[in-house]
């Protein structure tokens, strides 16, 4: 198994399970063949591969349904409006669990001997609460008691999932990414009601941090996993994510404004990894390699950190998932992430 990279700077000691100059994917890929998607990941992102998600397979393979399949004693089923809590498990839940079981079988077959870092992704508690409906049709986010139950159930279910992945990849170092694209809207009171005519009340930051921390601490207990939180939205709450226990934060670089420099700088200074989405997630003509790397360098220069630290603490990723991209572009995008990370590392030597 790869040794962790240990870094020492004044006032902070950092430990990252990825190699210097690494790149990875966010999560989703196009298509419906888990073996083909995983082969692409293993071939193009060998330093920090991940388990791809394939929402094109339909209900149960989407972000919400896939994670809802992990919930303990909280069955869900699919309604025209989306996923909703149910009285008992049904075929929709079985389909979600079957998709994940198939993915894990493929993972063990193709990567069972992997001895480096390996990332898996699940939906975080606040994005889940903002998308799953209660039995009467309103969003779970409206009911604090329902959110508490959801967070506890998710924590237990994700811990079991991490244990199962570790069983399939006994020599790997597992990284657990919690996807929280809805968290800024939850904190700002921008999540619409089920009817769409009004907005749900904002959640107080200490409450949001508490439930996210519960999931992170339960799922990563005993160093079972290295926790990462991904938020491809504006107004990423860096301080809250650090307080909840995130050891790396994944963001869309294009959505990092200068007014967030203090928060980003405090995150870096605290020894938290920064995963920067530097490559578009949908088909586009990619610029020259140096032009992809330059926004990463610009951010680092703006914050005033030593250049050598960039390649150690930063992981390069696509801006978000790649499910909306063509297969041809996916290969180009993940290769560009890897080449950009390598360029940043070589420039710092």
C-alpha positions in Angstrom: 0.0 0.0 0.0 1.2 3.5 -0.8 2.7 5.4 2.1 0.8 8.6 3.0 2.4 11.9 2.1 3.4 13.7 5.3 3.9 17.4 5.1 5.2 19.7 7.8 4.7 23.5 7.7 4.9 26.1 10.5 1.9 25.5 12.8 0.4 22.6 10.9 1.1 19.0 10.1 -0.7 17.5 7.2 -1.2 13.9 6.1 -2.7 13.1 2.7 -3.3 9.6 1.3 -2.7 10.7 -2.3 0.6 11.1 -4.1 2.0 14.5 -4.9 0.6 15.8 -8.2 -2.6 13.7 -8.2 -5.8 14.0 -10.1 -9.2 12.2 -9.8 -12.8 12.3 -11.0 -15.8 13.7 -9.1 -18.1 10.7 -9.6 -20.5 10.3 -12.5 -19.8 9.1 -16.0 -22.0 8.6 -19.1 -23.1 5.2 -20.3 -24.4 2.1 -18.5 -21.5 -0.3 -18.5 -19.8 -0.3 -15.0 -16.8 -2.4 -16.2 -16.0 0.0 -19.1 -16.3 3.1 -16.9 -14.1 1.6 -14.3 -11.5 0.6 -16.9 -11.3 4.2 -18.0 -10.9 5.4 -14.5 -8.1 2.9 -13.7 -6.4 3.6 -17.0 -6.5 7.4 -16.9 -6.4 8.1 -13.1 -4.2 5.4 -11.7 -2.8 7.5 -8.8 -6.3 8.2 -7.4 -9.0 6.2 -9.0 -12.7 6.2 -7.9 -15.8 4.1 -8.3 -17.8 5.7 -11.2 -21.5 6.3 -10.9 -23.7 5.7 -14.0 -27.0 7.6 -13.7 -27.8 6.7 -17.4 -28.9 3.3 -16.1 -32.0 5.0 -14.7 -33.7 5.3 -11.3 -31.6 3.9 -8.5 -28.3 4.8 -10.3 -28.9 8.6 -9.7 -27.1 10.4 -6.8 -30.2 10.4 -4.5 -31.4 6.9 -5.3 -28.0 5.3 -5.1 -27.4 6.7 -1.6 -30.9 6.1 -0.4 -30.3 2.4 -1.1 -27.7 2.6 1.8 -30.2 4.0 4.4 -30.9 1.7 7.3 -34.5 1.1 8.2 -35.7 4.0 6.0 -37.0 2.5 2.8 -37.7 4.7 -0.2 -39.7 4.4 -3.4 -39.9 6.4 -6.6 -42.8 8.8 -7.3 -43.3 11.1 -10.3 -42.0 14.0 -8.1 -38.9 12.0 -7.1 -37.7 9.7 -4.2 -40.0 9.5 -1.2 -39.9 7.6 2.1 -42.0 4.4 2.1 -43.5 2.0 4.6 -41.6 -1.0 3.3 -38.9 -1.8 0.7 -40.1 -2.2 -2.9 -38.7 -2.8 -6.4 -37.3 0.7 -6.7 -35.1 0.2 -3.6 -34.1 -3.3 -4.8 -33.1 -1.8 -8.2 -30.9 0.8 -6.5 -29.2 -1.9 -4.3 -28.8 -4.2 -7.3 -27.0 -1.4 -9.2 -24.5 -0.9 -6.4 -24.0 -4.6 -5.8 -23.1 -5.0 -9.5 -20.7 -2.1 -9.2 -19.0 -3.6 -6.2 -18.6 -7.0 -8.0 -17.0 -5.2 -11.0 -14.8 -3.3 -8.6 -13.5 -6.4 -6.9 -13.0 -8.1 -10.3 -11.0 -5.3 -11.9 -9.3 -3.6 -8.9 -9.3 -6.1 -6.1 -5.5 -5.9 -5.9 -5.3 -2.1 -5.8 -2.9 -1.0 -3.1 -3.2 2.8 -3.2 -5.9 5.4 -2.5 -9.3 4.7 -3.9 -12.4 7.0 -3.7 -16.0 6.2 -3.3 -18.9 8.8 -3.4 -22.2 9.1 -1.6 -24.8 11.9 -1.2 -24.4 13.9 1.9 -27.2 14.2 4.5 -28.3 17.8 3.6 -28.5 17.2 -0.1 -30.4 14.0 0.6 -32.8 15.8 3.0 -33.4 18.5 0.3 -34.3 15.9 -2.3 -36.1 13.0 -0.6 -39.8 13.6 0.3 -41.6 12.6 3.4 -44.5 10.2 3.0 -47.0 13.0 2.7 -45.0 14.7 -0.1 -43.0 17.5 1.5 -39.3 17.5 1.5 -37.6 15.8 4.5 -35.7 19.1 5.1 -38.9 20.7 6.4 -39.0 18.3 9.4 -36.0 18.5 11.9 -36.9 15.1 13.4 -36.9 13.5 10.0 -33.5 15.1 9.2 -32.1 13.7 12.5 -33.4 10.2 11.6 -32.1 10.5 8.1 -28.6 11.6 9.2 -28.4 8.7 11.7 -29.6 6.2 9.2 -27.2 7.5 6.6 -24.2 7.4 9.0 -24.9 3.8 9.8 -25.5 2.8 6.1 -22.4 4.6 4.8 -20.2 3.0 7.5 -21.4 -0.4 6.3 -20.7 0.6 2.7 -17.2 1.7 3.6 -16.6 -1.6 5.3 -17.9 -3.5 2.3 -15.6 -1.6 -0.1 -12.6 -2.2 2.3 -13.5 -5.9 2.2 -13.4 -5.9 -1.6 -10.2 -3.8 -1.8 -8.3 -5.0 1.3 -5.0 -3.3 0.4 -6.5 0.1 -0.6 -6.8 3.3 1.4 -10.4 4.4 1.1 -11.4 8.0 0.6 -15.1 8.8 1.2 -16.5 11.7 -0.7 -19.8 13.2 0.5 -21.6 15.1 -2.2 -23.3 18.2 -0.9 -24.3 20.4 -3.8 -27.4 21.6 -2.1 -25.8 22.6 1.2 -25.3 26.3 0.4 -29.0 26.5 -0.6 -30.0 24.7 2.6 -28.0 27.3 4.7 -29.4 30.2 2.7 -33.1 29.1 2.8 -33.2 28.7 -1.0 -34.5 25.1 -1.2 -38.0 25.2 -2.7 -41.0 23.4 -1.1 -42.4 20.4 -2.9 -45.0 22.7 -4.6 -42.3 25.1 -5.7 -44.3 28.1 -4.6 -42.2 29.0 -1.6 -38.9 28.2 0.1 -38.0 26.1 3.2 -36.5 27.9 6.2 -32.8 28.2 6.4 -30.9 25.7 8.5 -28.6 27.1 11.2 -24.9 26.4 10.5 -24.3 24.6 13.8 -27.2 22.2 13.1 -25.9 21.6 9.6 -22.4 21.0 10.9 -23.6 18.6 13.6 -25.4 16.3 11.2 -22.7 16.3 8.6 -20.1 15.6 11.4 -22.2 12.6 12.5 -22.0 11.0 9.1 -18.3 11.7 8.7 -17.3 10.5 12.2 -19.4 7.3 12.0 -18.3 6.4 8.5 -14.6 7.2 9.0 -14.3 5.9 12.6 -11.0 4.1 13.3 -9.5 5.6 10.2 -11.8 3.5 8.0 -11.9 6.3 5.4 -10.4 9.7 4.6 -13.4 12.1 4.4 -13.8 14.5 1.5 -16.8 16.8 1.0 -17.6 17.9 -2.6 -19.7 21.0 -3.2 -19.9 22.2 -6.8 -22.0 25.3 -6.0 -21.4 28.9 -5.1 -20.9 30.0 -1.5 -19.1 26.9 -0.3 -19.2 26.9 3.6 -15.5 26.1 4.0 -15.4 26.7 7.8 -18.5 24.6 8.4 -17.0 21.7 6.3 -13.8 21.8 8.2 -15.7 21.9 11.5 -17.6 18.8 10.4 -14.4 16.9 9.9 -13.7 17.1 6.2 -10.0 16.5 5.5 -10.3 17.7 1.9 -12.9 20.0 0.2 -13.7 19.6 -3.5 -15.0 22.6 -5.4 -15.6 24.0 -8.9 -12.6 26.3 -9.4 -14.7 28.6 -11.7 -17.1 29.3 -8.7 -14.3 30.4 -6.3 -14.5 34.2 -6.2 -11.9 36.5 -4.7 -14.2 37.3 -1.9 -13.7 33.8 -0.6 -9.9 34.1 -0.5 -9.9 34.3 3.3 -12.0 31.2 3.7 -10.0 29.2 1.2 -6.7 30.4 2.7 -7.8 29.4 6.2 -8.7 26.0 4.8 -5.3 25.5 3.2 -3.6 26.9 6.3 -5.5 24.3 8.4 -3.9 21.5 6.4 -7.1 20.5 4.6 -6.7 19.2 1.1 -8.2 21.4 -1.7 -9.6 19.6 -4.7 -10.0 22.0 -7.6 -12.4 21.4 -10.5 -10.3 22.9 -13.3 -11.7 21.1 -16.3 -15.2 21.6 -17.6 -17.6 18.7 -17.0 -19.4 18.9 -20.3 -18.1 18.7 -23.9 -16.0 21.7 -24.9 -12.8 22.4 -26.8 -10.1 22.2 -24.2 -7.5 25.0 -24.2 -3.8 24.5 -24.1 -2.6 22.6 -21.1 -0.9 25.7 -19.6 -4.2 27.5 -19.8 -6.0 24.8 -17.8 -3.3 25.0 -15.1 -3.1 28.8 -14.9 -6.3 29.4 -12.9 -5.0 27.0 -10.3 -1.7 28.8 -10.1 -3.4 32.2 -10.0 -5.5 31.1 -7.0 -2.4 29.9 -5.2 -0.4 33.0 -6.0 -3.3 35.2 -4.8 -3.3 33.4 -1.5 0.4 33.6 -1.0 1.3 30.0 -0.3 4.6 28.4 -1.3 4.5 27.0 -4.8 5.9 23.7 -3.6 2.9 23.2 -1.4 0.4 23.4 -4.3 1.1 20.0 -5.8 1.1 18.4 -2.4 -2.2 19.8 -1.1 -4.2 20.3 -4.3 -5.9 17.5 -6.4 -7.1 18.4 -9.9 -10.6 17.2 -10.9 -13.3 18.0 -13.4 -15.6 20.8 -12.4 -18.3 18.3 -11.5 -19.6 14.9 -12.6 -19.2 13.9 -16.2 -22.5 12.2 -16.8 -23.6 14.8 -19.3 -20.4 14.5 -21.4 -19.7 12.3 -24.4 -17.5 9.2 -23.8 -14.9 10.7 -26.0 -14.8 13.9 -24.0 -14.7 12.0 -20.7 -11.4 10.4 -21.7 -10.0 13.8 -22.8 -11.2 15.5 -19.6 -9.8 13.0 -17.1 -6.5 12.9 -19.1 -6.4 16.7 -18.9 -6.8 16.6 -15.2 -3.9 14.1 -14.8 -1.7 16.1 -17.2 -2.5 19.4 -15.3 -1.7 17.9 -12.0 1.6 16.6 -13.4 2.5 20.0 -14.8 1.8 21.7 -11.5 4.0 19.2 -9.8 6.9 19.5 -12.3 6.7 23.3 -12.1 7.1 23.2 -8.4 10.2 21.0 -8.4 
